[in-house]
Every structure is written in structure tokens, then in C-alpha cells.
Amino acid sequence: MPNFYHKKSLGQNFLHNRKLLEKISKIKKLFNEYVIEIGPGSGSLTEFILRENPKNLTVIEKDEDLKPNLSKFKERYPKNFNLIFNDALTFDFSTLTKKKIILIGNLPYNIATTLIIDWMRNYKIFKALVVMVQKEVAQRLYAKAGTKFYSRTSVLVQANASVEEKFEVSANNFFPQPKVNSSVIEIIPGEKNFNYQNLDKILKVSFLHRRKILKNNLKNLSIEEKKKIKENGINLSSRPQDLSPDDYIKLSKILFC
């Protein structure tokens, strides 16, 4: 990209390995689907997504300096390509279509977790999310209860979705080259019914002190609440990382009924 300077503040690390770009574009069947790409950069992945013939592709980019690189797709695909310059952190995807969306993107390392958690709060608008994130972030997203990386983030995503690592991407496939490897993950939202805000309140308190057992973190529980918690098979002598996402959903419903 001549005359373009990568912006560290925007977390710009562009994947240049075309085989990997094509591999990402084929993880989900995109034919006739409504697709959103986050942070298209120079449009390297955009090109492969469009080859899969989606019903519509909307790309959302924050850096308007990339407009010359992305505008060419509008000329080549006038009917099914939309270019929007906006911030993915604040953009309302539900304004684009009433159909379920497949979201694809190489997410900036510094905001990837925030983006994914926000999107999962509005899970009903997504059919699937295929995103590339820092390897350590991916490990937290798909970590199972009782393991090292299991955290509040793990629960918030897995409470209503399945998370699968598709493949790892080494740092030398990017420009500029980051200091860490990345992972491409697929998130498939489910259909459970619960209040994300209440769940998050419980998680923030529960994981505040990972080494403490739950009854020491969840203070001031009434006798009735303790009884209901026990009846639902939750052991208050467990540590926060030992409870499953379903356990935390039950806990949030008991304490906010």
C-alpha cells in the first residue's frame, strides 16, 4: 500500500498470506449470506469474501486513509458491496439488515475482547462470527471450567455460544509483524434465554478474587438464596473457575429473580 502508514493506535497488523486469507473466507458458507467484515484494511480478505458470492457484504473500517484501497470494491461489486467508515465499538449492526449476519474480521488486539463481549450481548443478530484474535485471547474465549485460562470472558461468551479454534496464525504472516501469534476462531451463538447484564454482575463479583471460594466472594447471601443455590447443584465452596457457564446462568437467575 503506497503512501500508507500503519497506525499502531488502531492495532493495524494486516494479514498478507493469501492462502490463509482464502482459508478464512471458506470457514463458513457465505453464498447468499449477509456478511459484515470488520477492519478490512487494504481489502485482502475482502477480495476472497466477495469471491464466495455473499448476498451482501458490508465492510466497516475506522481509518479513512484506507478509502482509496476499499473504494475499488464498490466499483467492481456495485450491487452487493457497502463501505462504511465507522467505529465497530459503537456501530449498530441491526441497522443494516433484519437477516442474521455472519461477521468476519481480523480484530485489533487492544479491543478484541471488548468487541466480542459486546457482540455476544446482541447474539440474536448473528448467525456466526469468524474472527482472528491474539492467541492468548482465543485461549480465554474457548477455555473450559477448571483450566488456567477460564475467566469471566470465557463464561460471557460460552454462556450462549460454542467457541472453536480453527487454526493458529504465526506472527510472520502479518505486516507490520506483531510480537505474538494469532488464532482464528469460530463462534456460533445459541438460543438460551437469560439476562446478560445480571450474569455479568455475578461474574465480576465471583472472579474478583479467583483464589477465594464463592461464598467468600458472594457475601450477604440470604438463607433462602443459599438453599436455592444448593438445590441447583452449585457448591459455594467451589472456586470461581470451577463453575460452568450454565452454573453461572443459574446463579444469576437465583440472585436476580
VEXDREN-2710 file (C-alpha; in Angstrom, 1 decimal):
% VEXDREN-2710
k/r/px/py/pz
1/MET/0.0/0.0/0.0
2/PRO/2.0/3.0/-1.2
3/ASN/1.9/6.2/0.9
4/PHE/0.1/4.4/3.7
5/TYR/1.5/4.4/7.2
6/HIS/0.2/1.7/9.6
7/LYS/-1.3/3.2/12.8
8/LYS/-0.2/1.5/16.0
9/SER/-3.0/3.2/17.9
10/LEU/-5.6/1.4/15.7
11/GLY/-3.9/-2.0/16.1
12/GLN/-3.2/-2.3/12.4
13/ASN/-1.5/-5.6/11.6
14/PHE/-2.5/-6.8/8.2
15/LEU/-2.5/-10.4/7.2
16/HIS/-0.7/-10.9/3.8
17/ASN/-0.7/-14.7/3.4
18/ARG/-3.2/-15.3/0.6
19/LYS/-3.6/-19.0/1.4
20/LEU/-4.6/-18.1/4.9
21/LEU/-6.9/-15.3/3.7
22/GLU/-8.7/-17.8/1.4
23/LYS/-8.9/-20.3/4.2
24/ILE/-10.6/-17.8/6.5
25/SER/-13.2/-16.9/3.7
26/LYS/-14.2/-20.6/3.4
27/ILE/-14.7/-21.4/7.1
28/LYS/-18.4/-20.6/6.7
29/LYS/-20.5/-20.9/3.6
30/LEU/-21.0/-17.3/2.6
31/PHE/-23.0/-17.8/-0.6
32/ASN/-26.2/-15.7/-0.5
33/GLU/-25.5/-14.7/3.1
34/TYR/-25.4/-11.2/4.7
35/VAL/-21.8/-10.7/5.7
36/ILE/-20.0/-8.0/7.7
37/GLU/-16.2/-7.6/7.7
38/ILE/-14.6/-5.7/10.5
39/GLY/-11.4/-3.8/9.8
40/PRO/-10.9/-4.7/6.2
41/GLY/-7.7/-2.7/6.0
42/SER/-6.4/-2.9/2.4
43/GLY/-9.1/-5.3/1.4
44/SER/-7.0/-8.5/1.1
45/LEU/-9.6/-10.6/2.9
46/THR/-12.5/-8.6/1.3
47/GLU/-11.5/-9.9/-2.1
48/PHE/-11.8/-13.5/-1.0
49/ILE/-15.1/-13.0/0.8
50/LEU/-16.6/-11.5/-2.4
51/ARG/-15.4/-14.5/-4.4
52/GLU/-17.8/-16.6/-2.2
53/ASN/-20.8/-14.6/-3.6
54/PRO/-22.5/-13.3/-0.4
55/LYS/-25.9/-11.7/-0.8
56/ASN/-24.4/-8.6/0.6
57/LEU/-21.0/-7.6/2.1
58/THR/-20.7/-4.6/4.4
59/VAL/-17.2/-3.6/5.5
60/ILE/-16.7/-1.4/8.5
61/GLU/-13.4/0.5/8.7
62/LYS/-12.3/3.2/11.1
63/ASP/-9.3/4.5/9.2
64/GLU/-10.5/6.8/6.3
65/ASP/-6.9/6.8/4.9
66/LEU/-7.8/3.4/3.5
67/LYS/-10.6/4.7/1.4
68/PRO/-8.6/4.5/-1.9
69/ASN/-7.9/0.8/-1.3
70/LEU/-11.5/-0.1/-0.4
71/SER/-13.5/2.1/-2.9
72/LYS/-12.4/-0.1/-5.8
73/PHE/-14.6/-2.9/-4.5
74/LYS/-17.6/-0.7/-4.8
75/GLU/-16.8/-0.1/-8.4
76/ARG/-16.4/-3.9/-9.1
77/TYR/-19.3/-5.0/-6.9
78/PRO/-21.9/-2.1/-7.0
79/LYS/-24.9/-4.3/-6.1
80/ASN/-23.6/-6.3/-3.1
81/PHE/-20.8/-4.3/-1.5
82/ASN/-21.2/-1.5/1.1
83/LEU/-18.3/0.6/2.5
84/ILE/-18.9/2.2/5.9
85/PHE/-16.3/4.3/7.8
86/ASN/-17.2/4.0/11.4
87/ASP/-16.1/2.6/14.8
88/ALA/-17.0/-1.1/15.3
89/LEU/-17.2/-0.4/19.0
90/THR/-20.2/1.8/18.7
91/PHE/-21.8/0.8/15.4
92/ASP/-25.3/-0.8/15.5
93/PHE/-25.3/-3.8/13.1
94/SER/-29.0/-4.2/13.4
95/THR/-29.5/-1.2/11.3
96/LEU/-28.0/-3.0/8.2
97/THR/-30.5/-5.8/7.8
98/LYS/-33.2/-7.8/9.6
99/LYS/-31.5/-11.1/8.5
100/LYS/-28.9/-12.9/10.6
101/ILE/-25.4/-11.8/9.9
102/ILE/-22.1/-13.7/9.5
103/LEU/-19.3/-11.5/10.9
104/ILE/-15.7/-11.9/9.8
105/GLY/-12.7/-9.9/10.8
106/ASN/-9.1/-9.6/11.9
107/LEU/-9.7/-7.8/15.2
108/PRO/-7.3/-5.2/16.7
109/TYR/-5.6/-6.8/19.6
110/ASN/-6.3/-3.9/22.0
111/ILE/-10.1/-4.1/21.7
112/ALA/-10.9/-7.7/20.5
113/THR/-12.2/-8.9/23.9
114/THR/-14.4/-5.8/24.3
115/LEU/-15.8/-6.2/20.8
116/ILE/-16.7/-9.9/21.2
117/ILE/-18.3/-9.5/24.6
118/ASP/-20.4/-6.5/23.3
119/TRP/-21.5/-8.5/20.2
120/MET/-22.5/-11.5/22.3
121/ARG/-24.9/-9.3/24.3
122/ASN/-26.7/-8.9/21.0
123/TYR/-26.2/-12.5/19.9
124/LYS/-29.6/-12.8/18.2
125/ILE/-28.5/-10.8/15.2
126/PHE/-25.6/-13.1/14.4
127/LYS/-25.5/-16.5/12.6
128/ALA/-21.8/-16.9/13.2
129/LEU/-18.7/-14.9/14.0
130/VAL/-15.3/-15.8/12.4
131/VAL/-12.6/-13.7/13.9
132/MET/-8.9/-13.6/14.3
133/VAL/-7.6/-12.5/17.7
134/GLN/-4.4/-12.7/19.7
135/LYS/-3.7/-16.4/20.7
136/GLU/-4.0/-15.7/24.4
137/VAL/-7.4/-14.0/23.9
138/ALA/-8.6/-17.1/21.9
139/GLN/-7.4/-19.3/24.8
140/ARG/-9.6/-17.4/27.2
141/LEU/-12.6/-17.5/24.9
142/TYR/-12.7/-21.3/24.5
143/ALA/-11.2/-22.2/27.9
144/LYS/-13.1/-24.9/29.8
145/ALA/-14.1/-24.7/33.5
146/GLY/-11.3/-25.6/35.8
147/THR/-8.5/-24.7/33.4
148/LYS/-5.8/-21.9/33.6
149/PHE/-7.4/-19.5/31.1
150/TYR/-11.0/-19.9/32.2
151/SER/-12.4/-16.5/33.2
152/ARG/-15.3/-14.0/33.2
153/THR/-14.7/-13.6/29.4
154/SER/-14.9/-17.4/28.9
155/VAL/-18.3/-17.5/30.6
156/LEU/-19.8/-14.4/29.0
157/VAL/-19.1/-15.9/25.5
158/GLN/-19.7/-19.6/26.2
159/ALA/-22.9/-18.9/28.2
160/ASN/-24.8/-18.7/24.9
161/ALA/-22.3/-19.8/22.2
162/SER/-19.9/-22.5/21.1
163/VAL/-16.3/-21.4/20.5
164/GLU/-13.9/-23.4/18.4
165/GLU/-10.3/-22.6/17.4
166/LYS/-10.0/-23.2/13.6
167/PHE/-6.2/-22.7/13.3
168/GLU/-3.3/-20.7/14.6
169/VAL/-1.5/-17.9/12.6
170/SER/2.1/-17.2/13.2
171/ALA/3.3/-13.6/13.6
172/ASN/5.4/-13.6/10.4
173/ASN/2.2/-13.7/8.3
174/PHE/1.4/-10.1/9.2
175/PHE/2.7/-6.6/8.3
176/PRO/3.8/-5.0/10.5
177/GLN/4.7/-8.1/12.3
178/PRO/3.3/-8.3/15.9
179/LYS/5.1/-9.8/18.8
180/VAL/2.6/-12.6/19.3
181/ASN/0.8/-15.3/17.3
182/SER/-2.9/-15.2/16.5
183/SER/-5.8/-17.6/16.3
184/VAL/-8.8/-17.8/14.0
185/ILE/-11.9/-18.8/16.0
186/GLU/-15.5/-19.5/15.1
187/ILE/-18.3/-18.5/17.5
188/ILE/-21.8/-19.9/16.9
189/PRO/-24.5/-18.2/19.1
190/GLY/-27.2/-20.3/20.7
191/GLU/-30.7/-19.6/21.8
192/LYS/-30.7/-19.6/25.6
193/ASN/-32.8/-17.1/27.5
194/PHE/-31.1/-15.2/30.3
195/ASN/-30.1/-11.6/31.3
196/TYR/-26.5/-10.8/30.2
197/GLN/-26.4/-7.8/32.5
198/ASN/-27.3/-9.9/35.6
199/LEU/-24.9/-12.6/34.5
200/ASP/-22.0/-10.1/34.2
201/LYS/-22.8/-8.7/37.6
202/ILE/-22.4/-12.1/39.2
203/LEU/-19.2/-12.8/37.2
204/LYS/-17.5/-9.5/38.2
205/VAL/-18.0/-10.3/41.8
206/SER/-17.2/-14.0/41.5
207/PHE/-13.9/-13.6/39.6
208/LEU/-12.7/-10.6/41.6
209/HIS/-10.7/-12.9/43.8
210/ARG/-10.0/-16.2/41.9
211/ARG/-8.3/-17.9/44.8
212/LYS/-11.3/-17.4/47.1
213/ILE/-14.2/-19.7/47.3
214/LEU/-17.6/-18.5/46.0
215/LYS/-19.2/-18.0/49.4
216/ASN/-16.4/-15.6/50.3
217/ASN/-16.9/-13.6/47.1
218/LEU/-20.7/-13.6/47.1
219/LYS/-21.2/-12.1/50.5
220/ASN/-24.5/-11.3/52.3
221/LEU/-26.4/-14.3/50.7
222/SER/-29.7/-15.0/52.5
223/ILE/-30.5/-18.4/53.9
224/GLU/-33.2/-18.8/51.2
225/GLU/-30.6/-17.9/48.4
226/LYS/-28.1/-20.4/49.8
227/LYS/-30.8/-23.1/49.9
228/LYS/-31.8/-22.4/46.2
229/ILE/-28.2/-22.4/45.1
230/LYS/-27.6/-25.8/46.8
231/GLU/-30.8/-27.2/45.2
232/ASN/-29.5/-26.2/41.8
233/GLY/-26.3/-28.3/42.4
234/ILE/-23.9/-25.4/42.9
235/ASN/-21.3/-25.8/45.6
236/LEU/-20.5/-22.5/47.3
237/SER/-17.2/-24.0/48.4
238/SER/-16.0/-24.1/44.8
239/ARG/-13.6/-21.6/43.4
240/PRO/-14.9/-19.2/40.6
241/GLN/-13.1/-21.1/37.8
242/ASP/-14.8/-24.4/38.7
243/LEU/-18.3/-23.4/37.8
244/SER/-19.6/-24.0/34.3
245/PRO/-21.4/-21.2/32.2
246/ASP/-24.7/-23.0/32.9
247/ASP/-24.0/-22.8/36.7
248/TYR/-23.4/-19.1/36.4
249/ILE/-26.6/-18.6/34.5
250/LYS/-28.5/-20.5/37.2
251/LEU/-26.7/-18.4/39.9
252/SER/-27.7/-15.1/38.1
253/LYS/-31.3/-16.2/37.9
254/ILE/-31.4/-17.2/41.6
255/LEU/-29.9/-13.9/42.8
256/PHE/-31.8/-11.7/40.5
257/CYS/-35.2/-13.4/40.4
END
